[in-house]
Amino acid sequence: MENQTLIEKMPLMKYGELLKNSWKLFKEKWKKMFPLLAIEAIPLLVYSYYGDNFVLFVISFIVSVWIGLSILYILKDDSIDYSKALKLGWEKISSGIWIAILNLVAILGGLILLVIPGIIFMIWFYFSQYILIFEDKKGKEALIASKKLVKGNWWNVFGKMMILILYIFAVMFCIMIPAGIILGDNGSPFASTLVSIFLISPFTSIYFYLFYKDLKRLKAE
């Protein structure tokens, strides 16, 4: 009974522990994720080079959602390689795009009303793509499940999101300053895109994957 009580009272991971575990998993999974990230890089680099182009934007958006879902499959099952992950991610692409659109509409609607509602919606619905892959819930059902998962821990989710943003800012600053000196103004945007694709994006996916699992563990106890 005492052990059960201790387990039930186990809190969510601390900020430092979450970052540490995220880096550990990132290093373990990076080689397997690399082919997926390389696929994502192609349209994003083309779009960043040509600038405002609606067709390229749509293609980049679809590929980014596809790769994001595929990465979650790699995190979900160690036996899944990148080719299988791409196949599974593509099977969920329509649901993933729909959830992304619903998320965007909810957040933009909140921002139009006031900034604070937009932030609230963003925190509520952030885990909807994870719920699509790990719980097979789609559309509005995924958004509602995400909100329920966050309920009671909104400030914890917000705090960990802010810590990650500050951490990313610090990493980008340390990388982009020397990159700007070496590559100049023309090369800096290219370098920034590469860092975002191959480092920031997958690390963020892993960070919130571990956080998602921690929230699910807490809700289940």
N, C-alpha and C positions, 0 to 999 in steps of 0.2 A: 504493500500500500504506500509506503514512504517513497519507494522508487517511482511508482506511478505518479505521485504528487509532484516529484521533482521534474519528471518528464513533461507533465502538463504545464508547469510553470517556466519551462525553458523559453527564454525570450528569442526574438529575432536576432540574426547576426549583427554584430556591431559594424560600423562603417569600415574600419580597417580590416576586419576579418573578411568582409565581403569583397573588398578590393584585392586582398591577398589571394583569396580562393579563385577570384576571377582571372587574375594573372596566371595562376597555376594551370587552370583549365585552358586558358588561351594558348599557352605554350604547348599543351598536350594536343590540342585540336587544330593548331594553325596549319600544319602541313596538309591535313585533310580538307580544310576550308579553302586553301589557296586556289585550287582550280575554280571554285565557285566565285571567289572574289575577282579572279582574273576575267571571268565572263562578265561580271558586273562592271568592271573597270572600262570595258570597251565602249559601250554607249555613253557612259558618264564622261569619259575623257573627250569623246567626240562632241558631246553637248557643251562641255566647258570650253572647248576650242571655238566652236561656231557661235556660241552665245544664244540669244533668244531665237529658238526654233521650236514651234509647238509640236511638230512630229517627233523630233528628237527628244523633247521633254516627255512625251507620252511613252515612247519606247524605253527611255531611261527609267521612268516610273514603274512600268510593268516588269522590267528586268530586275529592278531593285527589290520589288515585292517578291518576285519569284526566288531570287537568291536568298532573301531574308527568311523565307519559309523553308528553303532547302537547308540552310544552316541550322535551323531549329530541329530538323530531322536528324542531322548529324549529332546534335547535342542530346537528342532523345534516345538514340540507339547507337552504341559503339560499333555494331556490326554493319551499319549502313555506310557505304562509301559515297564519294561525291556524285557518281553517275546515278546511283539509286536515289540519292537525296534530290537530285535534279528532277528525276521522274516523279517522285512523290510530291515535291514542291509544285511542279506543274499541274498535278491533279487537283491541287488546292488553290490554284492561281485566281480563279474567279471569286472564290470566297474571300481570299486574302485581299484582293483589290476592293471588293465591296466593303469589307471591314475597314480598310484604310480610308475609303471615301466617307463612310459613316463617321469615323473618327474625326476626319478633317472638317466635315460639316458641323459636327457638335462643337468642336473646339473653336472654329471660326465664328459660329453663332454666338458662343459665349464671349469671345473677344469683341464682337460687334456691340453686344450689350454693355459689357464692362470687361476689363482685363481679368479680374478675379474669377468670374464664372468660367472663362476659357481655360484658366490654369486648373480649376477644380475638375473640369471635364477631362482634361488631358491626363491628370493623375488617375481618375476613375477608370478610364478606358485604355490605359497604356498596355495592359496585359492581354488585350483581346486577341492579338495574333498568337500569343503563346497558348491561349485557351483553344483557339482553332486547331492547333497542331496536337496539343497534349490531351485535350478533352473532346475534340471533334465537335465543337459547338460553333455555329456559323452566324454571321450577320448580327442582328440585334441581340440574339441569345448570347453571343460571345461578349458583347459590350456589357450586358446585364451581369454576366458571370464575373467579368473583370471588376465591375463596380462592387459586387458582393465580396470579392476577394480583398479589395482595398479597404472595405468598410471596417472601421475601428483602428486602422493603421494608416490613415491618410497622411498624417504629418510625418510618419516614419518613411513612407514612400516619397513624399515631397523632399524630405531632408536628404535621403540617399540619392535622389535625382540631382539635387543641387550640388552635393559632394562630387558626384560623377562629372557634372558640368565643369566645376572648378578644376577637377583633376585633368580632364580633357584639355581645358584651356591652358593649364600649366605645361602639359606635354606638347601641345601644338606650339606654344610659345618657344619652348626649348628647341624644337625641331625647325620651326619656320624662320627664326632669326638667322641661324647659320645658313639655311637654305636660301634665304633672300640675299644674303651677302654673296654666296657662291653663284647662284643662278640669276640673280637680278630680278627686276620687276616682272619681266615676261615669264620667267620660269617659276616664280613663286606660286601662282594659281595652280599650275600643273602639279607641283610638289604637294600642295595642300590637298588636292583631289586624291592623289595617290595615298597620302597618309590617312585620309578619311576612309578610303575604301579598304585598305589592307590592315589598318590598325584600329582606328576609332570605331568603325561600324561593327566589326566582329567582336571587339572587346565589349562594346555596349550590349550586344545581343547576349553574350555570355554573362555579363553582370546582372542583367534583368532576368535571365534564365535561372540563375542561382537564387535570386531574390524571389522569383515566382515560386520555386520549389520550397523556399523557406516560409513563404506566406501560406502555401498549401499545407505544409507540415503543421504550422501553428493553428490553422483552421480545423485540421483534423483531430487535434489533441483535445 
